[in-house]
Amino acid sequence: MKIRKGDRVVVLQGKDRGKEGTVTFAFPAEDRVIVDGVNVAKKHQKPTRAIQQGGIIDKEMPVHVSSVAILCAACGKPTRVGYRFEGDGTKVRICRKCGGDL
């Protein structure tokens, strides 16, 4: 999976199309990510020892990784991720549109 925690992404499809946010969690086994402020669902929470206050809370649900595109820091456009190997053998993610580092 080419999108990691902390990446700035834009949603490409669904009810939140066009929204931007930061990836807070990544689940590579399921090919899903949680983006803050995107795909928010209402959850009826019962009061427990850990949570004293019950009620209806907003919970961010995961979206499929194919539904989001990473935003390039250099050109500011949604792009695909490519790779380049440096001289010392390190792997660097690059923007497919402008070639800048991500």
N, C-alpha and C positions, 0 to 999 in steps of 0.2 A: 504494500500500500504506500503510495507516494505522498499522501497528506499526513502530517504529524500534528501532535498537540502544540498549540501556540501559533499555528499558521493562520493567516488572514485569508478567508475564503468568501466567495459569493455563491448564492444558491441559484442553480440553473433551472430547476423545475419544481413544480408543486405549488402549494398555496402561498409559500413565502418566497416565490421567485423574485430575484433582484435584491434581496436583503443581503447585507454583509455582516460578518461576525468573525469571532476568533474561535478556533477549535479548542474546546476545553477537555474533551476525552476522545480517545481513538480506540476502536475495537477492531484490530486487524483480522482476527479470526472470523468476524461476521461482516467485514468490509463496511463498517458503519462508523460515523463520527457524531459527536454531540457539539453543536454550534450554539454559542450563547445568543439568546433572543430569537431562535429559529425553531419551528416545530414545537411550540409550547402547548401542552395539554393540561386540562384541569384534573386534579386528583383529589378525591375525597379522603382526607387523612384523619384517622381515628386517634384520639389522644392516648399516648403511651407514657412509660416512665421517661424515655429519652425525649419525647416531644410532649410537653405539657399541654400545649394548645392544639386542639383539633380544628378542623374546618376544611375549606377548599383551598388547595395550594396550586400554584403554577409549576409544572414540571417540564423540563426540556427533554424531549424524546430524541432518540438517534435518527439520523437520516443516512441514506445510502451514500457511499463515497462517490458514486458516479453522478449524484445529483448536485455536487458542489465542485467548483473550480478554484484553484489557488490564485490569489491576486499577486501580481508581480510588484515588488517594491520599487523597481526602477521605472517601469512604464505605466504601472497602475491598472493594467488590464487583466482580465481573467485569462489564464493560460494553462497549458499542460506542463508537466514537469519532465525535464531531461536531465541527463547526468554528464559530468565531465570529470576526468581523472587528473588530479594535479601531479606535479613532478615527484612528490614524495609518496604517491600512492593513495592519497585521500580522495574520497568520492564527494563531489560537490553538486548540489542540485542547481539547475539553471532554468531560466525562462525559455520556452520554445519560440516565443515571438521576438524578443529583443536580444536574447543571449546573456542577460544579466544574471547575477547570482540571486538565489532566493533565500 
